[in-house]
Amino acid sequence: MVIDDLISALLEFVASVPDWQRLLLAFVAIALETSILIGLIVPGDTVVLVAATATENWWQWAGLIIGCILGALLGESFGYFLGKVFRPRILQLLIRRKRWFRAWKSIERSVLRRGGPFIFLSRFLPVAHSLVPLAVGASGFAYKRFAIWTLPACAIWATLYASAGWAAGGTYAALADRLHGAGYIFVAIILAFMIIMWAAKKVIARFSRG
């Protein structure tokens, strides 16, 4: 079937990339995704999902998760210290963009009101995961407290995406030779995961505003 051929070609290509290169790519993608501004255009979650489809054992799975955690922490730390050092200039830049400025002020109020729990939840929210570290740094929130809250969130996020990619790739590899249309199962797993994450983000966003 056509879909099986397409999925096989994709997975073979991903698997042909050396492990360390896939890990490095995921690390860089997540570091960029969690960095201010750049994070709004870099699809780090997609990169991790695709990289995870080539996972064959627990060591590769754990390595990918660790790489993603380190990449996220690097990107968020960059945003934190950028906000801490350049707060006045950042505000001057954002005030020219009303939409960005409103988002900034909303995030800043949430950080001041909720502190750590909001930092934790923000990792799972689009846009916020790039802007929150910047706002936290600008608010004077201690870096140690910031890291304590964001680190477990990064670990959960990385584990979810790495596991979903491995489940999809592993299931397809196990069924491809025995079942025509196994590609549909691969797509179904990915779509189900994305729908669940989308719904979870909606709930988290509503809770974080409440």
PEJO-V815579 format. One record per residue. N is the residue number from 1. RES is the residue in one small letter. SS is DSSP state (2 for helix, 1 for strand, 0 for the rest). PSI is psi as a letter, one per 20 degrees, with the letter a starting at -180 (none if undefined). Layout:
# PEJO-V815579
n->N res->RES ss->SS psi->PSI
n->N res->RES ss->SS psi->PSI
This chain:
# PEJO-V815579
n->1 res->m ss->0 psi->q
n->2 res->v ss->2 psi->g
n->3 res->i ss->2 psi->h
n->4 res->d ss->2 psi->g
n->5 res->d ss->2 psi->g
n->6 res->l ss->2 psi->g
n->7 res->i ss->2 psi->g
n->8 res->s ss->2 psi->g
n->9 res->a ss->2 psi->g
n->10 res->l ss->2 psi->g
n->11 res->l ss->2 psi->h
n->12 res->e ss->2 psi->h
n->13 res->f ss->2 psi->g
n->14 res->v ss->2 psi->g
n->15 res->a ss->2 psi->h
n->16 res->s ss->2 psi->i
n->17 res->v ss->0 psi->p
n->18 res->p ss->0 psi->q
n->19 res->d ss->2 psi->g
n->20 res->w ss->2 psi->h
n->21 res->q ss->2 psi->h
n->22 res->r ss->2 psi->g
n->23 res->l ss->2 psi->g
n->24 res->l ss->2 psi->g
n->25 res->l ss->2 psi->g
n->26 res->a ss->2 psi->g
n->27 res->f ss->2 psi->g
n->28 res->v ss->2 psi->g
n->29 res->a ss->2 psi->g
n->30 res->i ss->2 psi->h
n->31 res->a ss->2 psi->g
n->32 res->l ss->2 psi->h
n->33 res->e ss->2 psi->h
n->34 res->t ss->0 psi->j
n->35 res->s ss->0 psi->q
n->36 res->i ss->0 psi->p
n->37 res->l ss->0 psi->g
n->38 res->i ss->2 psi->h
n->39 res->g ss->2 psi->i
n->40 res->l ss->2 psi->i
n->41 res->i ss->0 psi->i
n->42 res->v ss->0 psi->o
n->43 res->p ss->0 psi->m
n->44 res->g ss->2 psi->h
n->45 res->d ss->2 psi->h
n->46 res->t ss->2 psi->g
n->47 res->v ss->2 psi->g
n->48 res->v ss->2 psi->g
n->49 res->l ss->2 psi->g
n->50 res->v ss->2 psi->g
n->51 res->a ss->2 psi->h
n->52 res->a ss->2 psi->h
n->53 res->t ss->0 psi->i
n->54 res->a ss->0 psi->j
n->55 res->t ss->0 psi->p
n->56 res->e ss->0 psi->i
n->57 res->n ss->0 psi->r
n->58 res->w ss->2 psi->h
n->59 res->w ss->2 psi->g
n->60 res->q ss->2 psi->g
n->61 res->w ss->2 psi->g
n->62 res->a ss->2 psi->h
n->63 res->g ss->2 psi->g
n->64 res->l ss->2 psi->g
n->65 res->i ss->2 psi->g
n->66 res->i ss->2 psi->g
n->67 res->g ss->2 psi->g
n->68 res->c ss->2 psi->g
n->69 res->i ss->2 psi->g
n->70 res->l ss->2 psi->g
n->71 res->g ss->2 psi->g
n->72 res->a ss->2 psi->g
n->73 res->l ss->2 psi->h
n->74 res->l ss->2 psi->g
n->75 res->g ss->2 psi->g
n->76 res->e ss->2 psi->h
n->77 res->s ss->2 psi->h
n->78 res->f ss->2 psi->g
n->79 res->g ss->2 psi->g
n->80 res->y ss->2 psi->g
n->81 res->f ss->2 psi->h
n->82 res->l ss->2 psi->g
n->83 res->g ss->2 psi->h
n->84 res->k ss->2 psi->h
n->85 res->v ss->2 psi->h
n->86 res->f ss->2 psi->k
n->87 res->r ss->2 psi->g
n->88 res->p ss->2 psi->g
n->89 res->r ss->2 psi->h
n->90 res->i ss->2 psi->g
n->91 res->l ss->2 psi->h
n->92 res->q ss->2 psi->h
n->93 res->l ss->2 psi->g
n->94 res->l ss->2 psi->h
n->95 res->i ss->0 psi->h
n->96 res->r ss->0 psi->i
n->97 res->r ss->0 psi->n
n->98 res->k ss->2 psi->g
n->99 res->r ss->2 psi->g
n->100 res->w ss->2 psi->h
n->101 res->f ss->2 psi->g
n->102 res->r ss->2 psi->g
n->103 res->a ss->2 psi->g
n->104 res->w ss->2 psi->g
n->105 res->k ss->2 psi->h
n->106 res->s ss->2 psi->g
n->107 res->i ss->2 psi->g
n->108 res->e ss->2 psi->g
n->109 res->r ss->2 psi->h
n->110 res->s ss->2 psi->h
n->111 res->v ss->2 psi->g
n->112 res->l ss->2 psi->h
n->113 res->r ss->2 psi->g
n->114 res->r ss->2 psi->h
n->115 res->g ss->0 psi->c
n->116 res->g ss->2 psi->g
n->117 res->p ss->2 psi->h
n->118 res->f ss->2 psi->h
n->119 res->i ss->2 psi->g
n->120 res->f ss->2 psi->g
n->121 res->l ss->2 psi->h
n->122 res->s ss->2 psi->h
n->123 res->r ss->0 psi->h
n->124 res->f ss->0 psi->j
n->125 res->l ss->0 psi->p
n->126 res->p ss->0 psi->q
n->127 res->v ss->0 psi->g
n->128 res->a ss->2 psi->h
n->129 res->h ss->2 psi->i
n->130 res->s ss->2 psi->h
n->131 res->l ss->2 psi->h
n->132 res->v ss->2 psi->g
n->133 res->p ss->2 psi->h
n->134 res->l ss->2 psi->g
n->135 res->a ss->2 psi->h
n->136 res->v ss->2 psi->g
n->137 res->g ss->2 psi->g
n->138 res->a ss->2 psi->h
n->139 res->s ss->2 psi->i
n->140 res->g ss->0 psi->j
n->141 res->f ss->0 psi->p
n->142 res->a ss->0 psi->p
n->143 res->y ss->2 psi->h
n->144 res->k ss->2 psi->g
n->145 res->r ss->2 psi->h
n->146 res->f ss->2 psi->g
n->147 res->a ss->2 psi->h
n->148 res->i ss->2 psi->h
n->149 res->w ss->2 psi->h
n->150 res->t ss->2 psi->h
n->151 res->l ss->2 psi->g
n->152 res->p ss->2 psi->h
n->153 res->a ss->2 psi->g
n->154 res->c ss->2 psi->h
n->155 res->a ss->2 psi->g
n->156 res->i ss->2 psi->g
n->157 res->w ss->2 psi->g
n->158 res->a ss->2 psi->g
n->159 res->t ss->2 psi->g
n->160 res->l ss->2 psi->g
n->161 res->y ss->2 psi->g
n->162 res->a ss->2 psi->h
n->163 res->s ss->2 psi->g
n->164 res->a ss->2 psi->g
n->165 res->g ss->2 psi->g
n->166 res->w ss->2 psi->g
n->167 res->a ss->2 psi->g
n->168 res->a ss->2 psi->g
n->169 res->g ss->2 psi->g
n->170 res->g ss->2 psi->h
n->171 res->t ss->2 psi->g
n->172 res->y ss->2 psi->g
n->173 res->a ss->2 psi->h
n->174 res->a ss->2 psi->h
n->175 res->l ss->2 psi->i
n->176 res->a ss->0 psi->g
n->177 res->d ss->0 psi->i
n->178 res->r ss->0 psi->i
n->179 res->l ss->0 psi->o
n->180 res->h ss->0 psi->p
n->181 res->g ss->0 psi->j
n->182 res->a ss->2 psi->h
n->183 res->g ss->2 psi->h
n->184 res->y ss->2 psi->h
n->185 res->i ss->2 psi->g
n->186 res->f ss->2 psi->g
n->187 res->v ss->2 psi->h
n->188 res->a ss->2 psi->g
n->189 res->i ss->2 psi->g
n->190 res->i ss->2 psi->g
n->191 res->l ss->2 psi->g
n->192 res->a ss->2 psi->g
n->193 res->f ss->2 psi->g
n->194 res->m ss->2 psi->h
n->195 res->i ss->2 psi->g
n->196 res->i ss->2 psi->g
n->197 res->m ss->2 psi->h
n->198 res->w ss->2 psi->g
n->199 res->a ss->2 psi->g
n->200 res->a ss->2 psi->g
n->201 res->k ss->2 psi->h
n->202 res->k ss->2 psi->g
n->203 res->v ss->2 psi->g
n->204 res->i ss->2 psi->g
n->205 res->a ss->2 psi->g
n->206 res->r ss->2 psi->g
n->207 res->f ss->2 psi->g
n->208 res->s ss->2 psi->h
n->209 res->r ss->2 psi->i
n->210 res->g ss->0 psi->none
